[in-house]
């Protein structure tokens, strides 16, 4: 974990979600699925957890952010925190599933998958702007087909919708041979893994897990205990 200074370089509105292009040192850049704690004051008691939503030459794109942030504003950053996605080098068919939100937090995996010459299928309600042409975009109704096709899957889902995802997967809630999958579970992250306050706790594999430090990206199989 690192502590440093960043700056809001630019504000971007996409799909109704405000993002910031943040410039910072390389060691502060979270990989897809990880997060930083960001604040506009060094002694702020409630920093904002921000996720990487894309790469940029001098830093990264981040969301969600506060509407009060402005271009040129200094940020105090701590992180990267938590476990992010790990795309296997062997992955050749990558399925990205944004179950209930824009797939912004999955964007960073697209660039990594393309560098590996992998095919990419994106399942979402609304696709981001300026996607590479090689990315196939599918509606949520194609979820089961993409799950069957992919050899690596990355999900982005709110904690309260896990039961619905499990229902949709049905028998595929158990790990098929040769398939790897991870899930980013979105929960409120308050303490950044310091206090173990339990606000972010998720029941997985019949045990409570803290998303702030044991996640927010977890192994998918088994989905839940």
Buried (B, 14 or more C-beta within 10 A) or exposed (E): EBEBEBBBBEBBEBBEBBBBBBBBEEEBBBBBBBBBBBBBEEEEEEBBBBBBBBBBEBBBBBBBBBEEBEEEBEBBBBBBBBBBBBBEEEBEBBBBBBBBBBBBBBBBBBEBBBEBEBBBBBBBEEBBEEBEEEBBBBEBEBBEEBBEBBBBBBBBBBBEBBEEBBEBBEEBBEBEEEBBBBBBBBBEBBBBBEEEBEBBBBEBEEEEBBBBBBBBBBBBBEBEE
